[in-house]
Amino acid sequence: MGTLYLVATPIGNLEDMSPRAVRILKEAVLIAAEDTRHTGKLLKHFGIETPLTSYFEHNKLAKLDFILEKLSTGDVALVSDAGTPAINDPGYELVRAALASGFDVKPVPGPSAPLAALTVSGLPTDSFLYLGYLPHKTSERHKVLEQVENLSYTLIFLESPYRIVESLENLLSVLGDRRICVAREMTKMFEEYWRGTISGAVAYFKSQPARGEFTLVVEGKKKNESEKWTEEELLAAIKEKLMSEKSAKEISAELAEQSGWNKKEIYAIINKMR
């Protein structure tokens, strides 16, 4: 029996393709690709001659039996147009079907636009919420944003160049003027990272040509004094943080920003718990 491999591919720069990814794609009996023409160019660049089949949003259910049949003869690799498969791209149903049929499913880690943007955003990375593409309609975008406006997590969205200004204006009207990092064309020739406030981003991107795919990393809601965590909430968060390798000083600083508690108070509680 074969293994279903979820193979991450470059989001722009082909130098980000890992040697393991190339090997897995060469050794597989089949590659299921979101766009066979797009993936075909990638395979040609790396000298990979494995057969391709399409696997995209509108045929993902119809292709399940065919791919499962191929898995019974050897390994199958799933790739998206760019980045990590099944993250905002087809893959979830195939993974479930493969597991239900007794096949092994393994990742071949690599590029991921949401994580790449988050790590360079300058915003908290310890807790975040990824929500994919914002809805096309303004009313639906507002509904999504209203559902998360009171969350303290760093928020990550994707957006197209044609709706970027309108979406930024919606972020401003619903979430307020928070800090934001707007990542455009990551790892490509016109790579850009704009950091500042949402209002500043609106003004800046109104003056820019509509070009490139965007990843938006937005600051979570800060807790004010009236929203101070209860002692029970703080203790639960400390217990969770203590499972990491972070120092008491690091944990105190992070939780002070999120909880509304004083850093020294948190530090003292940590020392008592240890």
Secondary structure, 3 states (H helix, E strand, C coil): CCEEEEECECCCCHHHCCHHHHHHHHHCCEEEECCHHHHHHHHHHCCCCCCEEECCCCCCCCCHHHHHHHHCCCCEEEECCCECCCCCCCCHHHHHHHHHCCCEEEEECCCCHHHHHHHHCCCCCCCEEEEEECCCCHHHHHHHHHHHCCCCCEEEEEECCCCHHHHHHHHHHHHCCCEEEEEECCCCCCCEEEEEEHHHHHHHHHCCCCCCCEEEEECCCCCCHHHCCCHHHHHHHHHHHCCCCCCHHHHHHHHHHHHCCCHHHHHHHHHHHC
